[in-house]
Amino acid sequence: MVGSQQGLVRWPTGFPKSILQTSVNIMLNTSSLTLKRLAALVWYIGVVVLLIKSTGLFLEAGRSGVGQLWVMLAILSGLLIGWIKAKYLFIKVCNRNLKRINALKQPMLWQFYRLRFFVFLGLMVSLGAYLSRLAQGDPLMLIALAVVELSIATALFVSSRCFWRG
């Protein structure tokens, strides 16, 4: 019987275990720069989606009878809160991820964010969709949710400068 009793074949040192595995690794190997660009792309997609969503919520709140002054104050609040979030949280998170990417010895295509980021992102998207349905017909909740979404979009946009620094 070739190999050990566990059914493993011993390959000579440096010999690929599988041509397919080697081919896949070659196709998925990438550079740190590519990972940074993919991370930035996800960041900017978040900005666009949240801006569109918050705009729709602000418009719906306006149609529900919320005065224009309140909508404008809510928009300014969202922008200010977003700037604060960027300064004290998002920039640090972004820099930490960029540092992690720079430390990768052999960057692979899927490593532009960690798995927990994508899990968290999925949870936030689900929560946002649920809250949007819950807010329908409630002008105060529409405004509150719009402020939250605009603040996150602003924080993402302001913190995105991390991707473009040398």
Backbone as CSV, one residue per row, in Angstrom:
resi,resn,N_x,N_y,N_z,CA_x,CA_y,CA_z,C_x,C_y,C_z
1,MET,0.848,-1.176,0.000,0.000,0.000,0.000,0.898,1.245,0.000
2,VAL,0.632,2.157,-0.910,1.430,3.366,-1.018,0.964,4.343,0.045
3,GLY,1.900,4.980,0.736,1.557,5.956,1.753,1.339,5.300,3.093
4,SER,0.814,6.051,4.007,0.583,5.532,5.355,-0.776,4.870,5.439
5,GLN,-1.080,4.348,6.597,-2.371,3.693,6.791,-3.516,4.698,6.764
6,GLN,-3.203,5.986,6.918,-4.233,7.021,6.873,-4.637,7.323,5.436
7,GLY,-3.992,6.707,4.497,-4.339,6.913,3.101,-3.655,8.112,2.475
8,LEU,-2.653,8.670,3.143,-1.960,9.836,2.618,-0.754,9.400,1.807
9,VAL,-0.566,9.993,0.677,0.591,9.710,-0.165,1.668,10.713,0.201
10,ARG,2.878,10.247,0.407,3.985,11.149,0.726,4.591,11.647,-0.585
11,TRP,4.568,12.952,-0.746,5.119,13.553,-1.944,6.534,14.021,-1.655
12,PRO,7.381,14.012,-2.663,8.730,14.556,-2.475,8.641,16.037,-2.119
13,THR,9.601,16.522,-1.360,9.618,17.925,-0.951,9.589,18.817,-2.191
14,GLY,8.731,19.823,-2.147,8.630,20.767,-3.251,7.751,20.301,-4.394
15,PHE,7.257,19.080,-4.350,6.405,18.559,-5.423,4.950,18.915,-5.116
16,PRO,4.240,19.545,-6.071,2.854,19.949,-5.789,1.958,18.746,-5.538
17,LYS,1.095,18.877,-4.541,0.171,17.793,-4.211,-0.878,17.634,-5.295
18,SER,-1.222,18.718,-5.924,-2.259,18.653,-6.936,-2.025,19.744,-7.967
19,ILE,-2.082,19.379,-9.203,-1.949,20.365,-10.275,-3.096,21.364,-10.182
20,LEU,-4.294,20.880,-9.878,-5.454,21.757,-9.745,-5.249,22.749,-8.611
21,GLN,-4.769,22.274,-7.460,-4.533,23.153,-6.319,-3.516,24.223,-6.686
22,THR,-2.466,23.859,-7.374,-1.448,24.807,-7.789,-2.027,25.818,-8.768
23,SER,-2.837,25.359,-9.703,-3.448,26.263,-10.686,-4.364,27.263,-10.005
24,VAL,-5.161,26.786,-9.061,-6.080,27.677,-8.342,-5.291,28.703,-7.545
25,ASN,-4.239,28.271,-6.864,-3.422,29.204,-6.090,-2.784,30.256,-6.977
26,ILE,-2.322,29.863,-8.154,-1.718,30.818,-9.076,-2.767,31.831,-9.533
27,MET,-3.973,31.369,-9.824,-5.030,32.268,-10.296,-5.496,33.210,-9.188
28,LEU,-5.460,32.788,-7.932,-5.968,33.601,-6.836,-4.889,34.419,-6.144
29,ASN,-3.618,34.175,-6.460,-2.548,35.018,-5.935,-2.728,36.411,-6.505
30,THR,-2.446,37.401,-5.707,-2.607,38.771,-6.162,-1.613,39.651,-5.425
31,SER,-1.700,40.937,-5.645,-0.807,41.873,-4.965,-1.557,42.592,-3.852
32,SER,-0.799,43.175,-2.957,-1.400,43.974,-1.888,-2.169,45.157,-2.476
33,LEU,-1.641,45.725,-3.549,-2.314,46.856,-4.191,-3.702,46.457,-4.691
34,THR,-3.812,45.277,-5.287,-5.114,44.802,-5.760,-6.077,44.631,-4.591
35,LEU,-5.594,44.074,-3.486,-6.456,43.906,-2.308,-6.922,45.259,-1.777
36,LYS,-6.039,46.237,-1.775,-6.412,47.579,-1.308,-7.468,48.192,-2.224
37,ARG,-7.323,47.975,-3.515,-8.315,48.503,-4.464,-9.665,47.817,-4.286
38,LEU,-9.660,46.518,-4.048,-10.920,45.801,-3.798,-11.566,46.278,-2.501
39,ALA,-10.755,46.499,-1.477,-11.282,47.008,-0.208,-11.896,48.393,-0.409
40,ALA,-11.223,49.240,-1.180,-11.752,50.577,-1.466,-13.051,50.484,-2.259
41,LEU,-13.112,49.568,-3.208,-14.325,49.386,-4.007,-15.514,49.024,-3.117
42,VAL,-15.319,48.091,-2.205,-16.398,47.716,-1.277,-16.792,48.921,-0.426
43,TRP,-15.816,49.683,0.031,-16.055,50.880,0.847,-16.934,51.865,0.065
44,TYR,-16.562,52.142,-1.207,-17.315,53.108,-2.014,-18.688,52.583,-2.427
45,ILE,-18.817,51.296,-2.632,-20.148,50.733,-2.903,-21.050,50.999,-1.705
46,GLY,-20.507,50.849,-0.504,-21.262,51.163,0.709,-21.700,52.616,0.740
47,VAL,-20.812,53.519,0.354,-21.156,54.946,0.317,-22.339,55.179,-0.617
48,VAL,-22.250,54.668,-1.829,-23.297,54.892,-2.835,-24.627,54.294,-2.387
49,VAL,-24.606,53.047,-1.939,-25.849,52.380,-1.521,-26.497,53.131,-0.364
50,LEU,-25.703,53.517,0.631,-26.271,54.201,1.795,-26.742,55.614,1.460
51,LEU,-26.067,56.295,0.535,-26.544,57.619,0.105,-27.885,57.510,-0.612
52,ILE,-28.007,56.533,-1.489,-29.274,56.331,-2.202,-30.382,55.991,-1.212
53,LYS,-30.079,55.091,-0.292,-31.083,54.658,0.679,-31.494,55.800,1.606
54,SER,-30.527,56.555,2.122,-30.866,57.655,3.030,-31.621,58.763,2.293
55,THR,-31.274,59.014,1.045,-32.005,60.014,0.259,-33.465,59.609,0.111
56,GLY,-33.700,58.348,-0.207,-35.073,57.850,-0.314,-35.834,57.982,0.994
57,LEU,-35.171,57.695,2.095,-35.822,57.813,3.404,-36.137,59.270,3.736
58,PHE,-35.210,60.184,3.436,-35.472,61.610,3.670,-36.641,62.093,2.812
59,LEU,-36.676,61.673,1.547,-37.776,62.072,0.661,-39.109,61.525,1.159
60,GLU,-39.110,60.273,1.592,-40.342,59.678,2.109,-40.799,60.386,3.380
61,ALA,-39.860,60.764,4.226,-40.213,61.499,5.446,-40.822,62.849,5.083
62,GLY,-40.258,63.504,4.067,-40.810,64.779,3.614,-42.222,64.630,3.082
63,ARG,-42.487,63.546,2.352,-43.839,63.293,1.843,-44.807,62.917,2.961
64,SER,-44.257,62.440,4.081,-45.102,62.039,5.214,-45.478,63.216,6.098
65,GLY,-45.049,64.399,5.731,-45.452,65.579,6.477,-44.374,66.195,7.348
66,VAL,-43.177,65.644,7.337,-42.085,66.246,8.104,-41.682,67.534,7.392
67,GLY,-41.567,68.607,8.132,-41.214,69.893,7.549,-39.829,69.891,6.927
68,GLN,-39.665,70.751,5.934,-38.400,70.837,5.213,-37.248,71.235,6.138
69,LEU,-37.517,72.090,7.099,-36.493,72.503,8.051,-35.979,71.301,8.848
70,TRP,-36.888,70.426,9.287,-36.496,69.240,10.054,-35.672,68.277,9.204
71,VAL,-36.053,68.158,7.948,-35.285,67.286,7.050,-33.874,67.848,6.866
72,MET,-33.764,69.157,6.678,-32.442,69.771,6.501,-31.591,69.629,7.765
73,LEU,-32.198,69.826,8.928,-31.467,69.644,10.188,-31.019,68.191,10.357
74,ALA,-31.866,67.269,9.949,-31.517,65.847,10.032,-30.345,65.532,9.102
75,ILE,-30.351,66.111,7.912,-29.245,65.895,6.969,-27.943,66.437,7.549
76,LEU,-27.992,67.643,8.094,-26.792,68.218,8.713,-26.318,67.366,9.885
77,SER,-27.255,66.853,10.664,-26.899,65.969,11.786,-26.216,64.707,11.280
78,GLY,-26.755,64.106,10.236,-26.158,62.901,9.664,-24.741,63.145,9.175
79,LEU,-24.528,64.295,8.532,-23.188,64.630,8.044,-22.210,64.835,9.205
80,LEU,-22.651,65.549,10.241,-21.791,65.802,11.399,-21.473,64.508,12.155
81,ILE,-22.487,63.709,12.409,-22.280,62.432,13.104,-21.354,61.532,12.281
82,GLY,-21.534,61.535,10.974,-20.675,60.734,10.097,-19.229,61.169,10.155
83,TRP,-18.998,62.464,10.187,-17.633,62.973,10.276,-16.996,62.525,11.595
84,ILE,-17.757,62.604,12.672,-17.254,62.169,13.983,-16.963,60.665,13.972
85,LYS,-17.870,59.876,13.397,-17.645,58.425,13.293,-16.383,58.129,12.494
86,ALA,-16.184,58.867,11.418,-14.989,58.652,10.589,-13.731,58.929,11.396
87,LYS,-13.729,60.052,12.081,-12.533,60.477,12.816,-12.167,59.504,13.931
88,TYR,-13.157,59.032,14.670,-12.867,58.237,15.864,-13.009,56.728,15.690
89,LEU,-13.570,56.260,14.581,-13.757,54.822,14.422,-13.333,54.319,13.041
90,PHE,-13.947,54.845,11.992,-13.772,54.273,10.656,-12.344,54.412,10.132
91,ILE,-11.685,55.527,10.396,-10.301,55.699,9.931,-9.398,54.664,10.595
92,LYS,-9.621,54.429,11.880,-8.817,53.422,12.592,-9.067,52.027,12.034
93,VAL,-10.323,51.697,11.775,-10.663,50.385,11.216,-10.039,50.223,9.835
94,CYS,-10.138,51.253,9.033,-9.584,51.207,7.675,-8.063,51.044,7.715
95,ASN,-7.397,51.827,8.548,-5.936,51.723,8.653,-5.498,50.350,9.167
96,ARG,-6.249,49.796,10.110,-5.928,48.466,10.633,-6.019,47.414,9.517
97,ASN,-7.049,47.523,8.681,-7.190,46.571,7.577,-6.067,46.747,6.555
98,LEU,-5.707,47.977,6.257,-4.617,48.219,5.307,-3.288,47.687,5.849
99,LYS,-3.073,47.847,7.141,-1.861,47.308,7.768,-1.848,45.779,7.671
100,ARG,-3.008,45.162,7.880,-3.123,43.704,7.769,-2.820,43.253,6.336
101,ILE,-3.363,43.984,5.364,-3.106,43.645,3.957,-1.613,43.752,3.646
102,ASN,-0.976,44.814,4.124,0.464,44.992,3.875,1.300,43.877,4.493
103,ALA,0.817,43.284,5.579,1.572,42.237,6.276,1.409,40.855,5.640
104,LEU,0.476,40.708,4.704,0.260,39.398,4.080,1.487,38.998,3.263
105,LYS,1.958,37.787,3.476,3.139,37.290,2.750,2.794,36.904,1.312
106,GLN,1.690,36.182,1.147,1.224,35.780,-0.181,-0.256,36.145,-0.283
107,PRO,-0.549,37.395,-0.650,-1.951,37.826,-0.698,-2.774,36.994,-1.680
108,MET,-3.940,36.606,-1.222,-4.890,35.875,-2.058,-6.082,36.800,-2.316
109,LEU,-6.742,36.589,-3.426,-7.788,37.480,-3.901,-8.883,37.758,-2.875
110,TRP,-9.251,36.790,-2.066,-10.364,36.956,-1.134,-9.953,37.628,0.179
111,GLN,-8.701,37.997,0.352,-8.226,38.501,1.637,-8.317,40.015,1.800
112,PHE,-9.088,40.709,0.965,-9.162,42.162,1.107,-9.911,42.580,2.366
113,TYR,-10.777,41.722,2.887,-11.366,41.866,4.221,-11.391,40.491,4.860
114,ARG,-11.485,40.471,6.175,-11.589,39.196,6.890,-13.019,38.682,6.802
115,LEU,-13.186,37.413,7.075,-14.504,36.784,7.038,-15.471,37.484,7.987
116,ARG,-14.995,37.865,9.163,-15.900,38.499,10.139,-16.444,39.836,9.621
117,PHE,-15.681,40.529,8.767,-16.182,41.760,8.162,-17.407,41.461,7.300
118,PHE,-17.317,40.407,6.490,-18.430,40.068,5.607,-19.639,39.574,6.399
119,VAL,-19.401,38.864,7.492,-20.505,38.441,8.364,-21.174,39.678,8.958
120,PHE,-20.372,40.599,9.482,-20.893,41.841,10.056,-21.644,42.645,8.997
121,LEU,-21.094,42.733,7.795,-21.738,43.458,6.702,-23.096,42.852,6.374
122,GLY,-23.160,41.539,6.288,-24.435,40.862,6.024,-25.459,41.133,7.108
123,LEU,-25.015,41.121,8.362,-25.927,41.419,9.473,-26.429,42.863,9.399
124,MET,-25.541,43.797,9.059,-25.938,45.204,8.980,-26.904,45.455,7.822
125,VAL,-26.671,44.806,6.693,-27.582,44.944,5.549,-28.954,44.393,5.919
126,SER,-28.977,43.244,6.567,-30.248,42.638,6.991,-30.969,43.522,7.998
127,LEU,-30.233,44.045,8.966,-30.834,44.933,9.965,-31.367,46.203,9.308
128,GLY,-30.612,46.763,8.376,-31.059,47.965,7.672,-32.333,47.723,6.882
129,ALA,-32.418,46.585,6.213,-33.632,46.251,5.450,-34.822,46.076,6.391
130,TYR,-34.595,45.405,7.514,-35.669,45.198,8.495,-36.145,46.535,9.058
131,LEU,-35.214,47.401,9.435,-35.587,48.697,10.002,-36.291,49.577,8.974
132,SER,-35.904,49.482,7.715,-36.580,50.256,6.666,-38.044,49.843,6.542
133,ARG,-38.296,48.543,6.586,-39.690,48.070,6.533,-40.455,48.507,7.778
134,LEU,-39.804,48.455,8.913,-40.429,48.838,10.177,-40.762,50.333,10.199
135,ALA,-39.936,51.145,9.551,-40.101,52.599,9.582,-41.183,53.110,8.639
136,GLN,-41.641,52.295,7.712,-42.640,52.743,6.739,-43.856,53.325,7.452
137,GLY,-44.213,54.541,7.055,-45.388,55.196,7.615,-45.133,55.928,8.923
138,ASP,-43.944,55.842,9.469,-43.605,56.525,10.723,-42.544,57.588,10.426
139,PRO,-42.960,58.848,10.272,-42.027,59.901,9.867,-40.811,60.047,10.789
140,LEU,-41.021,59.907,12.094,-39.906,60.046,13.026,-38.877,58.925,12.829
141,MET,-39.360,57.704,12.653,-38.435,56.585,12.411,-37.741,56.718,11.062
142,LEU,-38.463,57.231,10.057,-37.849,57.443,8.745,-36.674,58.412,8.857
143,ILE,-36.898,59.510,9.574,-35.837,60.504,9.760,-34.670,59.905,10.545
144,ALA,-34.974,59.200,11.624,-33.914,58.614,12.454,-33.074,57.624,11.649
145,LEU,-33.727,56.762,10.902,-33.006,55.775,10.099,-32.204,56.457,8.989
146,ALA,-32.777,57.488,8.388,-32.062,58.223,7.343,-30.799,58.876,7.905
147,VAL,-30.894,59.419,9.113,-29.719,60.030,9.754,-28.644,58.972,9.998
148,VAL,-29.043,57.810,10.505,-28.079,56.726,10.756,-27.396,56.318,9.453
149,GLU,-28.180,56.122,8.405,-27.605,55.662,7.133,-26.726,56.732,6.490
150,LEU,-27.156,57.996,6.563,-26.327,59.078,6.028,-25.039,59.212,6.832
151,SER,-25.115,59.037,8.139,-23.902,59.154,8.957,-22.902,58.049,8.615
152,ILE,-23.380,56.859,8.345,-22.473,55.766,7.969,-21.879,56.025,6.583
153,ALA,-22.708,56.493,5.652,-22.201,56.824,4.310,-21.127,57.907,4.398
154,THR,-21.373,58.917,5.217,-20.406,60.000,5.390,-19.117,59.480,6.012
155,ALA,-19.250,58.638,7.034,-18.066,58.074,7.693,-17.249,57.230,6.715
156,LEU,-17.921,56.442,5.905,-17.218,55.643,4.897,-16.485,56.549,3.913
157,PHE,-17.176,57.591,3.444,-16.573,58.480,2.457,-15.378,59.232,3.043
158,VAL,-15.549,59.810,4.225,-14.460,60.580,4.841,-13.261,59.677,5.133
159,SER,-13.519,58.478,5.630,-12.419,57.573,5.978,-11.765,56.939,4.749
160,SER,-12.392,57.045,3.602,-11.833,56.428,2.388,-10.516,57.063,1.968
161,ARG,-10.204,58.217,2.509,-8.920,58.847,2.170,-7.739,57.964,2.587
162,CYS,-7.978,57.062,3.534,-6.925,56.120,3.958,-6.424,55.291,2.784
163,PHE,-7.311,54.976,1.856,-6.929,54.136,0.724,-5.991,54.851,-0.241
164,TRP,-5.997,56.168,-0.237,-5.257,56.922,-1.250,-3.996,57.576,-0.710
165,ARG,-3.719,57.391,0.576,-2.459,57.905,1.127,-1.334,56.955,0.764
166,GLY,-0.171,57.514,0.541,1.002,56.725,0.149,1.293,55.652,1.089
